[in-house]
Amino acid sequence: MSKQLIAAAPRQARIALYEELPIRPDEVKVKVTHASPKHGSELAAFRGESPHLADRYDEDWRLFLPRDPNGRQEVVFGDWNLGNQWVGEIIEAGSEVRDYRVGEKVCGYGGIREFHNVKAVDNFYLLKMPDNMPWQNAVCLDPAIFALGGVRDGHVRPGDRVAVIGLGAIGQIAVQIAKLAGASYVAAVDPIESRRAVALRNGADRAFDSANEDVGLMLKQDTNKLGVDAIIETSANEFALNQALRGLAYGGTIAYVGWARPFKGGMDWGREAHFNNARIVFSRSCSEPNPDHPRWSFRRIEETCWNMLKSGAIDCADIIHPIVPFNEADTAYETFVDREPARSIKLGIDLIS
């Protein structure tokens, strides 16, 4: 029997046994070496707060509609393998597999477990890794996708002044992509000092403490009263959004990337939002068609991000923090992802130490 990390109940993680299945002819078996969970939408479901629990998003209607109580549930606690992406080595290949071989290092999507059986015929999501690619970069593909979407939806251009609010993995990568896009000034905003320090090491020009500084005023001071041209908002916090509207240039754009929960108060649309002709664009890279369809699609964003991560144009070494051994994954998930997220950026799990 092999081991995996599961959600045993809302806000309770546990390492549990599961039975390995033989691979099919079109599959490979991967021995996982490193993995990472998703700190946003997965966490909402782990806490029992996801809108997908009671309702379902209907692609035809583009609405959330009531879920059939007798139908398949989105999350089944006690059976849900927690985790988002993993890296490992192929140890077995099926008879129909032609494009992968035993010994190759690959990255894929899925839960945190010791082994994965993965379709290896016509599967874009089984990604080959060059030998020199850090595993930390590979497991950051998912946040990179949404960071790139936010920068594009914010219409960041060379010479623009940009602020990134919220310095989890998506925000940290958005800082780097904004600089790569030619932004002349990038401010990184977060109440957690260690996250601001990482952003500064990775290219941010300034960093502001949203809990203790008037961020909007600071952005205006840094730009000779003009404000920043674009803001990538990843925190999904209503008070942060107020500061974004305060620090945005007249006619500027806020790309709202964060997956918000219901606001409990604090939004004030009668101040800067009313006077400064601000544009708010809700940004979700995987929603199709892409805003720049047909030239851009979700697949193009994925491919672009993977190439940036492979080449080292994006550096995620400081973003995966902390890194814990697999036998501590349950308590680490409860602590660093759920209860004390200020102590982490994106949790890394080491399955070989």
C-alpha positions, 0 to 999 in steps of 0.5 A: 500500500502507498501513501497519500495526503487526503482531506479527512474532514473540513480543515483536517488533513491526514496521510492515508493508505491507498492501493496502487493500480497497474498502469494501462497501455497508454499510461506511465507510472511516476514515482513522485519526488516533490509536490505542492498544494494549491493555496487558493481554490483548493483551500476554500474547498478544504475549509468547506467554503467553496461556492462549488459545494452547494452549487455548480457552475453551468458552462452553458448558462454561465451561472452558478445553479443549485447542485443536484443533491443526489448527484456527484459532489464536488468534494468527498471528504475522506477520499479527496487527495489534496494537492495541485502539482507534482514532480517525479520520475517515470518508473514504468511505461505502457505498451502504447507509450511512445513519447516518454521513457523510463527515467525521464523527469516529468511534472503533472497535475494531481494530488500529493501521493507517492505514485501517479499513473498518468495518461502518456498519449496525447496528454499536454499536462504530462510535461517533460522537465529538462535536467537543470529545471528546478522542481520549485519552478515546475510546481509553480506552473499553476500560479504562473498561469494566473499571474501571466493572465493578470499581467496581460489583462492589466495591459502592462506595457514597457515603461508602465508603472505597476503595483502587485497587491498580495504576494502569495505565489501568484503575486510573487510571479506577477512581480517578475512577469511585470518586470519581464514585460518592461514595467519601469516600476513595480511595487509589491504590496503585502502585510507580511514582511517576509513576502515583501522581502522575497518580492524585492529579491526577485525584482520589485522596486518598492515594497509596502506594508498594507497593514500599516501604510497608506499604500494608495498615497505611497503609490501616488508619491512614488509617481509624482501624483499620477498613480500606477498605470496597472494593478494586479490584485491577487489578495481578494481583500476588499480593503486592499481593493480600496487601496488599489483604487486609491493608488491607481492612475486616472483611467488605469486598470486593475486586473482582479485575479484573486478568487474573492469570498463574499465581502463583509463590508469595507468597500467604498465606491463613493471615493476614488472609484467614483472620481478617477474613471478606474477600470476593473477587469476580472481576470481568470486565465482558464476562462475561455474564450480568452479576452484576446481570442483568437490570438490567445488561448488558455493553452497558449498561456500555459505553453508560454509560462512553461517555457518561462519556467523551463528557461529560468526567466521566472525564478521560484526558488524563494516562492516554495516555502517552507519545504517539509518531508512527506511524513509531516504533510498533514500537519504542515497543510493544516498549519501553513496552508490553512491556519497560519498562511502568513508563515508560508508562500507556497508549501513544498512537499519533499517525498524523497528525504 
